[in-house]
Amino acid sequence: MWDEIASEVATEFPGVTWDKMLVDAMTVRMTLKPQSLDTIVATNLHADILSDLAGALAGSLGVAPTANIDPERRFPSMFEPIHGSAFDIAGKGIANPVAAFWTAAQMLDHLGEREGSARLMRAVERVTGAGILTPDVGGSATTQEVTEAVCDAIHFSNL
């Protein structure tokens, strides 16, 4: 059914090149030829697998945002960092908050708050560029320290 609907929708966009792949083949393509990809559309289960891989390829699940977007805005869109609950590190103060910030920036952009989105991303880039990083990406900062640094960067950009 998924393939049939994708094929049907594709006829509405003749200028868009698309192909379909099994999820295991897509993981190989993402690893070996990431430059060949622009947008991936998948079922929830497969997208969960592929977004985890994308985060890992980027260096950490803690930096990857995701969104389930209805571009026609008929239904609410959903925004979430891909790392989920992370029970193995809960309460240790080492979770990377970057994915949550990046996800919030995506949501702000989707809601038309482009300046707020850009301000948040500039703050994240300033903080990570300064080396304030959690252990998953080679730093020693805590979740709270990174969060406070991003909040401070936003605050000082307002002055």
Helices and strands as residue ranges (DSSP letters): H 2-10, H 23-32, G 34-36, H 44-58, G 61-63, E 65-68, E 78-81, G 87-89, H 98-110, H 114-129, G 135-137, H 143-157
